[in-house]
Amino acid sequence: MKLKFIGGASTVTGSCFYVEVNKLKFLVECGLHQGIDSVEANKRPFPFDPAALDFIFVTHAHIDHSGLLPKVCKDGFKGKIISTPATRDLLDPMLHDSAGIQQSDAEWATRRGMRSGRPPALPLYTISDVDGMMGLFDVREYGKIIHLGKGVKFRFLDAGHILGSASLEIWFQDSEREKKIVFSGDIGKKGNPIIKDPSVPMTADYVVMEATYGGRTHRAIGESIAEFVAAIKTTFKRGGNVYIPSFAVGRTQDILYILNNLVREGRLYKIDVYLDSPLAEQVTKIYVAHPECFDEEARRFFTTRASDHSIRLHFVKTAEESMRLNKLKSGNIVIAGSGMCDGGRIKHHLKHNLWRQECSVIFVGYQAGGALGRKIVDGAKTVNVLGEEISVNAHVCTINGFSAHAGSDELLEWASVFKDAARVYVVHAEESSAEAFIGLAKERLGLNAVRAHDGDEVEL
């Protein structure tokens, strides 16, 4: 087996691994690059022939694992895209949304470039490209071993990260014996809202695993919820609103679920919550359509929900409705994308409210280096929002316990079954997190763990 780390090894975005085994060629992930230098990174030609690929595995629907699927199809891929049913369903609205953004950005760049005689800008991919891509999906349930031919088979296990997320086991026959490689996907925390806890493969010869939070543990979810409640209450006492930048998939649904439970428990009164993201609205409806992914508590919640003991949830559909939210000065919660504040309607809310000291911005997800959200979290006094310098006077709160990623202790627990693995390749982590986790994995588990880098190629 030949394994090449195309992207998402040295960083936490752009995940893509190229595999050749027994005359089969395939990818695990085909993710979009985000953050600094991402525009050029996404435009680069693939370092393989898309038309020669037999299939592509996608472990979950987050855009950093799936966002270049339409581009690889546009460039000639005609094989099968293999995922769980929930991942396929989530990717439909997500990638159509991404294509719409690509087209709008290209149109804007074209209009701007016309004045200086530049040629028209082209989008990475279009809505039509996404339409064609959606017909290539081959969905598979958790726990079933599927034979691909040529001595290769695979199985999805629940990764407990977001709805439909999976770890991937691949068995392959070489000249000696049958061997197995495991791709972790993104590993969730135990006790994440709504979805089941991660399942762990029993053994492996080789492992490719994420270490997003390889250098730190998360606070207990109960402590994080208490901090969340306190931040909301103090903001309302100051006469402000709460703004939550949130990823459309996973985090938004978790926050809505937690807020509903807080109202049911009497820890918050019946508050108005505005979900200002048409994409997140679609995703939320897809979540409800996949109860097979729910844990027992979520199953009970969705079968006994009562409107008189829940938040007043408002879906904000149009741009005009979104702009009207800026007339609401206090006592409301606005959840909007994007989660890192680099796009979406949250930027307009920040422009109008980040300077208001009575308001709060609560970050509930990872902020990549270079992202607007990261600058705010890191304590910038002013930030550029939509071309205007805005003072950061609002209270900024970061609640790490809501992360859908496992912390270092949970990553070590997940990896502890691989003590006999020939090698564990650590990916999807900034350098400090990767090195911290490798040190812990060697010291506590005796693993032969190494950091992979984008461009590395290994023979297994």
C-alpha positions as CSV (number, residue, x, y, z in Angstrom):
1,M,0.0,0.0,0.0
2,K,1.2,3.5,-0.9
3,L,-0.1,6.3,1.3
4,K,0.4,10.0,0.4
5,F,-0.6,12.8,2.7
6,I,-2.0,15.4,0.3
7,G,-3.5,17.8,2.9
8,G,-4.7,18.1,6.4
9,A,-1.6,16.5,7.9
10,S,0.4,19.7,8.8
11,T,-2.8,21.7,9.4
12,V,-6.4,21.2,10.5
13,T,-8.0,21.9,7.2
14,G,-7.9,20.5,3.7
15,S,-7.8,16.9,4.7
16,C,-6.9,14.6,1.8
17,F,-5.1,11.2,1.8
18,Y,-4.2,9.3,-1.4
19,V,-4.0,5.5,-1.3
20,E,-2.9,2.9,-3.9
21,V,-3.3,-0.7,-3.0
22,N,-3.7,-3.9,-5.1
23,K,-4.2,-1.7,-8.3
24,L,-7.0,0.3,-6.6
25,K,-6.6,4.1,-6.3
26,F,-8.7,6.1,-3.9
27,L,-8.9,9.1,-1.6
28,V,-9.8,9.3,2.0
29,E,-11.3,12.8,2.4
30,C,-11.2,15.7,-0.1
31,G,-11.4,18.7,2.1
32,L,-11.4,22.5,1.5
33,H,-8.4,24.5,2.8
34,Q,-9.4,27.3,5.2
35,G,-7.6,30.3,6.8
36,I,-4.4,31.9,5.6
37,D,-3.4,31.2,2.0
38,S,-6.4,29.0,1.5
39,V,-7.6,30.6,-1.8
40,E,-4.4,29.6,-3.7
41,A,-4.2,26.2,-1.9
42,N,-7.7,25.4,-3.1
43,K,-6.9,26.5,-6.7
44,R,-3.9,24.2,-7.0
45,P,-4.2,21.2,-9.4
46,F,-4.6,17.9,-7.6
47,P,-1.3,16.0,-7.4
48,F,-3.0,12.9,-8.9
49,D,-5.3,12.2,-11.8
50,P,-8.9,12.5,-10.6
51,A,-10.1,10.3,-13.5
52,A,-7.9,7.5,-12.4
53,L,-9.5,7.2,-8.9
54,D,-11.8,4.3,-8.2
55,F,-13.6,5.9,-5.3
56,I,-13.4,8.5,-2.5
57,F,-14.2,7.9,1.2
58,V,-15.6,10.8,3.2
59,T,-15.7,10.4,6.9
60,H,-18.0,13.3,7.7
61,A,-19.7,16.4,6.3
62,H,-17.5,19.2,7.6
63,I,-16.2,21.3,4.7
64,D,-12.5,20.8,5.7
65,H,-13.0,17.1,4.9
66,S,-15.4,17.3,2.0
67,G,-15.3,20.8,0.4
68,L,-13.3,19.9,-2.7
69,L,-15.4,17.0,-3.7
70,P,-17.2,19.0,-6.5
71,K,-13.8,20.2,-7.8
72,V,-12.3,16.7,-8.0
73,C,-15.5,15.6,-9.9
74,K,-15.2,18.7,-12.2
75,D,-11.6,17.7,-12.9
76,G,-12.6,14.2,-14.0
77,F,-13.5,11.9,-11.1
78,K,-16.3,9.5,-12.1
79,G,-16.1,6.8,-9.4
80,K,-18.1,6.3,-6.3
81,I,-18.2,8.6,-3.2
82,I,-18.6,6.4,-0.2
83,S,-20.1,7.8,3.0
84,T,-22.7,7.1,5.6
85,P,-26.3,8.0,4.7
86,A,-26.4,11.0,7.1
87,T,-23.1,12.4,5.7
88,R,-24.5,12.2,2.1
89,D,-27.7,14.0,3.2
90,L,-25.7,16.7,5.0
91,L,-23.4,17.3,2.1
92,D,-26.2,18.1,-0.3
93,P,-27.1,21.5,1.2
94,M,-23.6,22.1,2.5
95,L,-21.9,21.8,-0.9
96,H,-24.6,23.6,-2.7
97,D,-24.1,26.4,-0.3
98,S,-20.4,26.3,-0.8
99,A,-20.8,26.4,-4.6
100,G,-23.1,29.4,-4.3
101,I,-20.4,31.2,-2.3
102,Q,-17.7,30.2,-4.9
103,Q,-19.9,31.6,-7.7
104,S,-20.7,34.8,-5.9
105,D,-17.0,35.4,-5.1
106,A,-16.0,34.8,-8.7
107,E,-18.7,37.2,-10.0
108,W,-17.5,39.9,-7.5
109,A,-13.9,39.4,-8.5
110,T,-14.8,39.5,-12.2
111,R,-16.6,42.9,-11.8
112,R,-13.7,44.3,-9.9
113,G,-11.1,43.0,-12.3
114,M,-12.9,44.3,-15.4
115,R,-11.7,47.8,-14.5
116,S,-8.1,46.8,-14.8
117,G,-8.5,44.5,-17.8
118,R,-8.1,41.2,-15.9
119,P,-9.8,38.1,-17.4
120,P,-13.0,36.8,-15.7
121,A,-12.5,35.0,-12.4
122,L,-13.7,31.4,-12.4
123,P,-15.3,29.7,-9.3
124,L,-13.7,26.5,-7.9
125,Y,-16.9,24.8,-8.8
126,T,-20.5,25.6,-9.5
127,I,-23.9,24.5,-8.4
128,S,-24.1,22.4,-11.5
129,D,-20.9,20.6,-10.5
130,V,-22.5,19.8,-7.1
131,D,-25.6,18.5,-8.8
132,G,-23.5,16.1,-10.8
133,M,-21.4,15.0,-7.8
134,M,-24.4,14.1,-5.7
135,G,-25.3,11.3,-8.1
136,L,-22.0,9.5,-7.3
137,F,-22.7,8.6,-3.7
138,D,-22.7,5.1,-2.5
139,V,-23.9,5.1,1.1
140,R,-23.1,2.5,3.7
141,E,-24.2,1.9,7.3
142,Y,-22.0,1.7,10.3
143,G,-20.6,-1.7,11.3
144,K,-21.0,-3.6,8.0
145,I,-17.9,-4.9,6.2
146,I,-18.0,-4.2,2.5
147,H,-15.8,-5.9,0.0
148,L,-14.3,-3.7,-2.7
149,G,-12.5,-6.4,-4.6
150,K,-8.8,-7.1,-5.2
151,G,-8.4,-8.2,-1.6
152,V,-9.6,-4.9,-0.1
153,K,-12.6,-4.4,2.2
154,F,-13.7,-1.6,4.6
155,R,-16.1,-0.8,7.5
156,F,-17.4,2.5,9.0
157,L,-17.5,2.9,12.7
158,D,-19.3,5.8,14.5
159,A,-16.8,8.5,15.3
160,G,-19.1,10.4,17.6
161,H,-18.1,13.8,16.1
162,I,-21.1,15.0,14.2
163,L,-24.2,13.3,12.7
164,G,-23.0,10.5,10.4
165,S,-19.3,10.9,11.2
166,A,-17.2,7.8,10.8
167,S,-13.9,6.2,11.5
168,L,-12.7,4.1,8.6
169,E,-11.2,0.6,8.8
170,I,-9.6,-0.7,5.6
171,W,-8.3,-4.3,5.3
172,F,-5.9,-5.2,2.4
173,Q,-4.1,-8.3,1.4
174,D,-0.3,-8.0,0.7
175,S,2.3,-10.6,0.0
176,E,2.5,-11.7,3.7
177,R,-1.0,-11.5,5.1
178,E,-4.1,-9.4,5.5
179,K,-3.3,-6.1,7.1
180,K,-5.5,-3.2,8.4
181,I,-5.2,0.6,8.3
182,V,-7.5,2.8,10.3
183,F,-8.3,6.4,9.4
184,S,-9.8,8.0,12.5
185,G,-11.7,10.8,10.8
186,D,-12.5,13.4,13.5
187,I,-12.9,11.8,16.9
188,G,-15.7,13.0,19.1
189,K,-15.9,13.4,22.8
190,K,-17.8,11.0,25.1
191,G,-21.0,12.7,26.1
192,N,-21.4,14.9,23.1
193,P,-25.0,16.2,22.8
194,I,-27.4,14.3,20.5
195,I,-25.2,11.7,19.0
196,K,-23.7,8.4,20.2
197,D,-20.2,8.1,21.7
198,P,-17.3,7.1,19.5
199,S,-16.8,3.5,18.7
200,V,-13.2,2.3,18.7
201,P,-11.6,-0.2,16.3
202,M,-10.1,-3.2,18.1
203,T,-6.7,-3.5,16.3
204,A,-4.7,-2.1,13.4
205,D,-1.4,-2.4,11.7
206,Y,-1.3,1.3,10.8
207,V,-3.3,4.2,12.0
208,V,-3.9,7.7,10.7
209,M,-5.4,9.7,13.5
210,E,-6.3,13.3,14.2
211,A,-4.9,15.3,17.2
212,T,-6.7,18.6,16.9
213,Y,-6.6,19.0,20.7
214,G,-3.7,16.6,21.3
215,G,-2.1,19.0,23.8
216,R,-5.0,19.8,26.1
217,T,-8.0,18.4,27.8
218,H,-11.5,19.8,27.7
219,R,-13.5,21.1,30.6
220,A,-16.3,18.9,31.8
221,I,-19.5,19.6,29.8
222,G,-21.4,20.5,33.0
223,E,-18.8,23.2,33.8
224,S,-19.0,24.5,30.3
225,I,-22.8,24.7,30.4
226,A,-22.7,26.6,33.7
227,E,-20.3,29.1,32.2
228,F,-22.6,29.4,29.1
229,V,-25.6,30.1,31.4
230,A,-23.7,32.7,33.4
231,A,-22.5,34.5,30.2
232,I,-26.0,34.7,28.8
233,K,-27.5,35.9,32.1
234,T,-24.9,38.6,32.7
235,T,-25.2,39.8,29.1
236,F,-29.0,40.2,29.4
237,K,-28.5,42.1,32.7
238,R,-26.2,44.5,30.9
239,G,-28.9,45.1,28.4
240,G,-27.2,43.4,25.5
241,N,-27.6,40.5,23.1
242,V,-25.6,37.3,22.8
243,Y,-24.0,36.5,19.4
244,I,-22.7,33.0,18.8
245,P,-20.6,32.3,15.7
246,S,-21.3,28.7,15.0
247,F,-20.7,26.0,12.4
248,A,-23.8,25.0,10.5
249,V,-23.2,21.3,11.0
250,G,-22.9,19.9,14.5
251,R,-22.2,22.8,16.8
252,T,-25.4,24.8,15.9
253,Q,-27.6,21.7,16.6
254,D,-25.7,21.0,19.9
255,I,-26.2,24.6,21.1
256,L,-29.9,24.6,20.2
257,Y,-30.3,21.2,22.1
258,I,-28.5,22.6,25.1
259,L,-30.5,25.8,25.2
260,N,-33.7,23.8,25.0
261,N,-32.6,21.6,27.9
262,L,-31.7,24.7,29.9
263,V,-35.2,26.1,29.5
264,R,-36.8,22.8,30.4
265,E,-34.6,22.6,33.5
266,G,-35.6,26.2,34.5
267,R,-32.0,27.4,34.4
268,L,-33.0,29.9,31.6
269,Y,-36.3,31.5,31.0
270,K,-38.1,31.1,27.7
271,I,-35.8,33.1,25.5
272,D,-35.9,34.2,21.8
273,V,-33.2,32.5,19.8
274,Y,-32.6,33.5,16.2
275,L,-30.9,31.0,13.9
276,D,-29.6,33.3,11.2
277,S,-28.3,30.7,8.8
278,P,-30.5,29.1,6.1
279,L,-27.9,26.3,5.8
280,A,-28.0,25.6,9.5
281,E,-31.8,25.4,9.3
282,Q,-31.6,22.8,6.5
283,V,-29.0,20.9,8.5
284,T,-31.1,20.9,11.7
285,K,-34.0,19.3,9.8
286,I,-31.6,16.6,8.4
287,Y,-30.5,15.9,12.0
288,V,-34.1,15.3,13.0
289,A,-34.5,12.9,10.1
290,H,-31.6,10.6,11.3
291,P,-32.6,9.3,14.8
292,E,-30.5,6.2,14.2
293,C,-27.5,8.4,15.0
294,F,-29.0,9.7,18.3
295,D,-28.0,8.6,21.8
296,E,-30.8,7.5,24.2
297,E,-31.2,10.9,25.8
298,A,-31.7,12.6,22.5
299,R,-34.2,10.0,21.4
300,R,-36.2,10.7,24.5
301,F,-35.9,14.5,24.0
302,F,-37.2,14.4,20.4
303,T,-40.1,12.1,21.3
304,T,-41.3,14.2,24.3
305,R,-40.5,17.7,23.1
306,A,-43.1,20.3,24.3
307,S,-43.3,23.8,22.9
308,D,-44.2,25.4,26.3
309,H,-40.9,24.2,27.8
310,S,-38.5,25.2,25.1
311,I,-36.8,28.2,23.5
312,R,-38.7,30.4,21.0
313,L,-36.7,29.5,17.9
314,H,-36.9,31.8,14.9
315,F,-35.5,30.7,11.6
316,V,-34.1,33.8,9.8
317,K,-34.4,33.2,6.1
318,T,-33.7,36.3,4.1
319,A,-31.0,38.9,4.2
320,E,-33.6,41.6,5.0
321,E,-34.8,39.6,8.0
322,S,-31.2,39.2,9.1
323,M,-30.6,43.0,8.9
324,R,-33.7,43.6,11.0
325,L,-32.1,41.7,13.8
326,N,-29.8,44.7,14.4
327,K,-32.8,46.6,15.7
328,L,-33.0,44.1,18.6
329,K,-30.8,45.6,21.3
330,S,-31.2,43.3,24.3
331,G,-32.4,39.9,25.6
332,N,-31.9,37.8,22.5
333,I,-29.5,35.1,21.3
334,V,-28.4,35.2,17.6
335,I,-26.6,32.1,16.2
336,A,-25.0,32.7,12.8
337,G,-22.3,31.3,10.5
338,S,-19.6,31.1,9.8
339,G,-18.1,29.5,12.9
340,M,-14.7,31.2,12.4
341,C,-16.3,34.6,11.4
342,D,-14.6,34.6,8.0
343,G,-17.9,34.6,6.1
344,G,-21.7,34.4,6.4
345,R,-24.1,36.6,8.3
346,I,-22.2,36.7,11.5
347,K,-19.9,39.3,10.0
348,H,-22.8,41.8,9.7
349,H,-23.8,41.2,13.3
350,L,-20.2,41.7,14.4
351,K,-20.0,45.0,12.4
352,H,-23.1,46.3,14.2
353,N,-22.6,44.9,17.6
354,L,-18.9,44.0,18.3
355,W,-18.3,47.6,19.5
356,R,-21.2,47.5,22.0
357,Q,-19.8,46.8,25.4
358,E,-23.2,45.5,26.7
359,C,-23.2,42.6,24.2
360,S,-21.3,39.3,24.3
361,V,-19.7,37.2,21.6
362,I,-19.5,33.5,22.7
363,F,-17.2,31.3,20.8
364,V,-18.1,27.6,21.0
365,G,-15.8,26.1,18.3
366,Y,-12.3,25.9,17.0
367,Q,-10.8,29.1,15.6
368,A,-8.0,28.5,13.0
369,G,-5.0,30.7,12.8
370,G,-5.6,33.8,10.6
371,A,-9.4,33.6,11.0
372,L,-11.3,36.7,12.1
373,G,-12.7,34.7,15.1
374,R,-9.1,33.8,16.1
375,K,-8.1,37.4,16.1
376,I,-11.0,38.3,18.4
377,V,-10.4,35.4,20.7
378,D,-6.7,36.3,20.9
379,G,-7.6,39.8,22.2
380,A,-7.4,42.1,19.3
381,K,-8.5,45.7,20.2
382,T,-9.9,46.3,16.7
383,V,-10.6,44.1,13.8
384,N,-11.5,44.6,10.1
385,V,-15.1,43.6,9.4
386,L,-16.4,44.0,5.9
387,G,-13.8,46.7,5.2
388,E,-14.4,48.7,8.3
389,E,-12.2,48.8,11.5
390,I,-14.5,47.8,14.4
391,S,-13.6,48.2,18.1
392,V,-13.8,45.0,20.1
393,N,-15.7,46.3,23.1
394,A,-18.2,43.4,23.5
395,H,-17.4,40.8,26.1
396,V,-15.6,37.8,24.4
397,C,-16.1,34.4,25.9
398,T,-14.6,31.1,24.7
399,I,-16.2,27.9,25.9
400,N,-13.9,25.0,24.9
401,G,-16.0,22.3,26.5
402,F,-18.5,22.4,23.7
403,S,-15.9,21.1,21.2
404,A,-17.0,18.1,19.2
405,H,-13.4,17.0,19.1
406,A,-11.9,14.7,21.7
407,G,-9.4,16.2,24.1
408,S,-5.9,14.7,24.7
409,D,-7.1,12.2,27.4
410,E,-9.9,10.9,25.1
411,L,-7.5,10.7,22.1
412,L,-5.1,8.6,24.2
413,E,-8.0,6.4,25.3
414,W,-9.0,5.9,21.7
415,A,-5.5,5.1,20.6
416,S,-4.7,2.8,23.5
417,V,-5.9,-0.3,21.5
418,F,-3.2,0.3,18.9
419,K,-0.2,-0.7,21.0
420,D,0.8,-3.3,18.4
421,A,0.5,-1.0,15.4
422,A,3.6,-0.6,13.4
423,R,3.1,3.1,13.1
424,V,0.6,5.8,14.1
425,Y,0.6,8.8,11.8
426,V,-0.6,12.0,13.6
427,V,-2.5,14.5,11.4
428,H,-5.1,17.3,11.5
429,A,-3.3,19.3,14.2
430,E,-1.2,22.4,14.5
431,E,2.4,21.7,15.3
432,S,2.2,22.2,19.1
433,S,-0.9,19.9,19.4
434,A,0.7,17.2,17.2
435,E,4.0,17.2,19.1
436,A,2.3,17.3,22.5
437,F,0.1,14.3,21.6
438,I,3.0,12.3,20.1
439,G,4.9,12.8,23.4
440,L,2.0,11.6,25.4
441,A,1.3,8.6,23.1
442,K,4.9,7.5,23.3
443,E,5.3,8.0,27.1
444,R,1.9,6.6,28.2
445,L,1.1,4.1,25.6
446,G,4.4,3.2,24.0
447,L,3.1,3.9,20.5
448,N,5.3,4.4,17.5
449,A,3.7,7.7,16.8
450,V,5.1,10.2,14.2
451,R,3.9,13.4,12.8
452,A,2.9,13.3,9.1
453,H,3.4,16.4,6.9
454,D,1.6,17.4,3.8
455,G,3.5,15.9,0.8
456,D,4.8,12.9,2.8
457,E,4.6,9.5,1.0
458,V,5.0,6.2,2.7
459,E,5.0,2.5,1.7
460,L,3.1,0.3,4.1
